[in-house]
Amino acid sequence: MAMESVETLVAHVQALSGSGEDLAQLHSLLRKAEGDVLRGAHTAGLFPFLSQLSPAAHSLGYLYLLDAFVSSPANVRGHDAGWDLLVTIADFLTSCSASQIRLAPDKFLNVCRVLKNEVMLLNAPIRGIAPLRAAVRKVQVSSEQLTPLHPEYLLLCLLAKQYKAGLSVLEDDIFQVDQPRDLFLYCYYGGMIYIGIKKFHKSLELLHNAVTAPMSSLNAITVEAYKKYVLISLIHNGQVPSFPKYTSATVQRNLKNHTQVYVDLSTCYGNGNYSELETFIQSNAEKFQSDNNFGLVKQVLSSMYKRNIQRLTQTYLTLSLEDIASSVQLNTPKEAEMHVLRMIEDGEIHATINQKDGMVSFNEDPEQYKSSEMVEHIDSSIQRLMALSKKLTSIDENISCDHAYLAKTGKERGRFDYDDFDSVPHKYF
């Protein structure tokens, strides 16, 4: 009886996947089928019926059958050809109709998460990257919307160490967020991806957002984000900025209590003593390792040389490599030379080395800000800021007219009456 019902349902899917009216009728039939055909023991036999449907043309019906099948862990774990199931899901996510799957977004998200979980269990996260990237674009109404799939996709990029693949969504400007948890994870995973490609300034932006986003209670994601924010701030800028005024009171009161060893690391770093910092890190190595941050902590230690050399450029015009080595606690002038050369190459200082006498001359920034490339860069930045300003103005106007917001803030009033202007002297009219 059940199989006959599935066959009938498949026939309806094949016949009613065209116009909007047909899809509405089909959606009603599929919802009714969930209470009988698409549940319980019947779901184990659904997989073969998928071959009778097109993922592109019959996306809504295909999604209902696929979701019913994968919603049973026994079906996923017990499927004879596990890779066949993953290929089936991946093909569906890549080729499905965006307009059809948006009629059942929760089911679509469930199927996506099954794919993500399975590729992680099989230790093959790279297999899920392309399908989930396609799924993100299918479920998005616009590129400005943050979906629950964004953090899932970024997690796979991290696990597969395919950091550049994550940029395909990280480079979008996000203005619409439905669930706070999605935003926190997006910022945390995104910050880690930018760390992976050494774009520390972009990493700091995202980690900063995870720390300063509005919240009524502290969450674990924010705590972990702040730990990395401290480390990247020290590596990139040599100091950790104070919380801005718009940071929630919850964060300002409680966050440092959960990250005390990182606060102490920042204080120790500020003293500028390499040996002292090295001793502190060694005594707290177990804590940093348990947080999976020891690699970054070692970069903090090595950045101490760079930071101290930068301080020397603010004091001296010329200095010998031997004096530099002594000042920043390097063992030999040769080590000092290697650090200076690396910093010159990275554009972190402007200097020349006289190989004959081992003297380093510190120079002013040679950038005159008048090349065509610089003008184009400045113009691009201005255009982006103007677009952002326009967007923020639009959002502000929409919020100002929102009845729920006005009612909650007590700002909603009735129409103005003439009495509202009685205090204005008539002579001004």
N, C-alpha and C positions, 0 to 999 in steps of 0.2 A: 504493500500500500504506500509505504514511504517513497520507494523508488519511483513508482508511478507519479506521485505528487511532485517529486523533483523533476521528472521529465516534463510534466505539465508546466511547472514553474520556468524551466529552461525555455520551453516553447513561447511562454509569455515574454520572457526577456528578449528573445530573438525577434518577436513581433512588435514590441512596444519600446524600442530604444531609439526612436527617430525624433518626432516632434516633441515640443515642450508638454503638450497635453498628454501624449502617450507616456512620456516619462513620469508625469504626475500620477497617472493611473498605475504604471508599473511600480512606482515607489510605494503606493498604497498596498499593492499585492505583496510586495516583498516584506513590508512591515508585518502584515498578517501572517506570512509564512514563517516569520521568526518564532512565533508561538507554537509551531508544530513541526514543519518540515526541516527547518534550519536550526535545530537544537538537539541536545541529548545524543543518544546513540546513532541517530540518523546522520550526523555530521561526518562520521568516518567514511561514508560512501560518496561524499560530495566531490572529492578531488577529480575523479575521472570525467565528471560532467563539465569541468572547466574547459576541456578540449573542444567542446561543442560551441563555445562562446569566443568572441573576439574581444581581447582586452581593450581595444580602441573603440570599437563600435558598440559593444554591450557593457560598457564600463560599470554602470550602476549595478546591474545584475551580477556581473562577474565579482564585484566588490563584496556583495552580500554573501555569495557562496564561499568566496575565499576567506572572508572574515569569520564565517561560521565554522569553517574547517580549522583555521589556525587558532581559534579561541579555545580549542580543547588541547591542553598540553599533551595528552595521550596521542592525538593525531600528529602533532609536530614531532614528538620524540619517537613515535612508533612508525613513522612513514618509512617505507622500504628504501626510497631513494631521496635522502635528505637534500642532496644538492639539487635534485629535480624540483623540489619545493622552492628552494631559494631562487633558482632560475625562473620559475613560474612567477614568483612575487616580483623579482627584479624586472622581468619583462612587462608585467602589469604596471608597475610604477612608472616605467619609462614611456609606455605607449598609451596609457589611459587618457580619457577625455576629462579635462579639468572641470568643465561645466557639470559633468555627471557626478564625479566623485565628491564635488562640493555639496551635493545633496545629502551626503552621509559622511561628514567630516570625521566623526568619532571612529567610525569603522575604518576609514582610511588611515587614521593615525595608529590604530591598533595593528593593522597589517604592517605598517612601516616599522613599528617597534618590534614586532616579531622578527622581521628581517634583521634589524639592528642587533637584537639579542642573539639570534642564531649565528651570525657571522662572528660575533664576539666569542661565543662558545666554541666555535670551530677555529678560533684564532686566525681568522681571515678577514679582519675589518676592512681591508682594501676592497673586498668584493661588494661591500655595501655602499661605497662612496658615490658612484655614478647614479645608482637608482635613487638614493636618498636626496641627492642634489636635484634630480628631476622632480622628485616628490615635493620638495620645498617650493619649487616654482609652480607646480600644479595647484597646491593648496593656497598659495598666496593670492590675495586679491590685488595687491600691488607690491612693488619692491620695498616699500616703506613699512610693510607689516612684518612684525616678528611672530613667527609661528612656533608651536611646540616642537616642530621638527628641526628648527635651527640648532638647538643644543645637541640633539641626537646626531645630526650630521657632523657638527664640529667635533664631537667626541670620537667618531669613527676616524676623522682626519687626524686627530691627535694620536690615537692608538696605532694607526697605520703609518704615522710619521709623514703623512702627505700634507705638510703644512700649507703649501701654496694652493692646494685644492680648497682649503678653507677660506681663502681670500675671495672666492667667487660670491660668498654671501656676506663676508665681513666688510667689504667695500661699499655695501649699500648703506644709505642713511636711513636709520630706523626711527619712525615717529609714532607707530601704532603698536602698543603692547597690550595683550589681553591678560596674561598671567604673570605676576611678579617673578615666580620661580624661573620661568623661561628667560626673563631678562637677566637674572643673576647668573644663571648657568651660561647664557650666551656671552656675557661679559667675561666670566671666569675662563671658559674654554677658549674664547677668542683671544684673551690676554695671553694664554699659554701658547697659542699658535704663533702669535707675533713674537713671543720670546724665542720660539723655535727657529724663526728666520731672522733673529737679531734686530727686529724693528722695535726697539725698546720704547720709543716715544709713543708708538701706537698701542703697545701693550699697556703702558701706563694710563692711557686714556680709558681703555676698557676696564682695567682693574679699579681705577678711580671711580668709574660709574658704579661698579659693584659695591664699593664701600660707601658711596655717598647717596645712593638711591634711597627714596623714602622707605622707611620700615618701622613697624611698631614694636617689633622684637628682634633681637639679634639672631641671625641664622648661620649655619655652619659654612655656607658658601662664602658669605661675607668675611668670616674669620680667615678662611684659607686664602681668599683673594687679597686680604690685607697683608698677610705674611709675604706673599709674592710681590705685592706693591712696595713694601719696605725694601726688599732685596733689589728689585729692579730700579727703584729710586736711587739707592746707594750706588749701584753699578753705573747708571746713566747720568745722574746729576750730582752724586756725592753727598746728598742729604735727603731727608724725608720731610716734605712740607707738612704744615699743620693742617688739621681738618678745616675745610672752608665752612663759612657760616651756615650754609644751607644743609650741611650734614645733619642727619637726624640726631636728636638728643640721646636716643638709645645707643647709637654707635659711639658718640663722644663720651658717654659715661662708662660704657662696658667693654668696648672692643680691645683696648690696650690691656685689660686684665686677662684676656684670653690669648694675648700674643706677647707676653712680657719679655720673653727671651729675645724676640725680634726688636722690641723697643730698646732693650739693653744693648743689642748688637749695634743699633744705629747710634746710640750714645758713645759706645766704644769707638766706632768708626770716626766719629766727629773729633776725637782726640788726635787723630792723625798719626798714631804710633802703630807701626806694622807689627812689631813683636807682641804688643799688648792685645791687638786684635786677633792675631794668630793663636795666642794662648786662650782667649775667650772662646774662639770657635772650637778648638780642640776639647775644651772642657764641656761644651754643649753639643758635641758632634752627634751623640745618640738622638737628641731631640730633633736636630735638623734632618737626620737621616730618616727618622720615623715620619717626618712630614714630607718626605721625598723632595726636600729642598737643598740637600747638601751640595749638589752640583752648582746651584746658584750662589750658595754661601761661599764656595771656593772662588767663584768669579768676583764676589764682593771683596774677598781678600786680595786677589790679584789686582783689582781696580784701585786699591790703595796706592800702589806705585804711581799709577796714572794721575790720581787726584793730587798727590804730593808734587809731582812734576808740574802739573798745571798751576799749582800755587807758586812755584818758583818763577813761572813766566810773569807773574804779577809783581815780582820784586826785582828781578834781574834782567838786564839786556843781554848779557853774555855770561856763560858759566861753563866751566870745564866738565867733561864727562865724569872725571874723578870726583869733583865736588857734588855733582848730581847723585852719583852712586852713594856717596857718604850721607847726603841730606835725606834721601828717601830709603835708606837702609838696604841698598842692593849690594851684592858681594863684590862686583868688579865693574870697572868703567865699560867693559864690553856689554854687560847686561844693561847698563844704563843706555848705551847706544842703541841696543835693540828695542828698548821701550820707547825711546824718543823717535826712532825711525817708524815704528808702528803707529804712534800717535800722529806723526806728520802725514803718513799715508791715509789714516782715517779722518784727517781734517780736524783733529781735536786740538792741535797746536800748530802754530806757524813758525817754523824755525829752519835753520840751515846748520849743518855740521861741517866744520873744517877738519878733514881727516888728518891734515898735517900736524896740527897742534892739539887736536882733541877738544876744541872749543865749540860750544853750541851758542848760536846767536838767535835770540827770540825776536820774531818779527810781528808787525801788525797784520791784521786780516787783510789779504790782498783783494778781497771782493769789493768791487766798486758799485755794484747793483745797477749797472747800466747796459749789460749785455742783452741781446735779444732773447736769450733763454730765460734770463732773470725777469725781464719784463713780462714774458708770457706766463711765467710762474706766478708773478704777483697778480697779473690780470685774472688768471684762473682762480686764485684764492679769493679775490674780490668778488668775482661772479658767484662763487660758491657761497660766500658769506651773505651776499644780497639775496640769493635764493633761500638760504636758511632763515634770514630775517623775515622774508615774506611769508614763509611757512609758519614761523612762530607767531606772527601777527594774525594769520588766519586761525590758528589753533586758539589763540587768546580770545579772538572774537567769538568763536564757536562756544567756548567755555562760558564766556560772559552772557551768552544768550540761552544757556542750558537751564531749563526750569528746575531740574533736580539740584543743580549746583546753587542756583539763586535761592531756592527754598531752604537749603541746608545752611547757607551762610547768612540768611536773613536779609538779603539785599533786594529781594523781589518786592516791588511796589506796584500799586495800581497806576492808572494813567494820571498824568499831572492835572491838577485842577488850577483854576485861576488863583485860588487861595494860596497856592505854593509861592506866588510871586508878590504877595501883598507887601512884603517888607521892602520891595524895590521902589524907590521914590519915583513918582510919576513924571517928574521933570526930565528924567533921562529918556523918556519915550519921544 
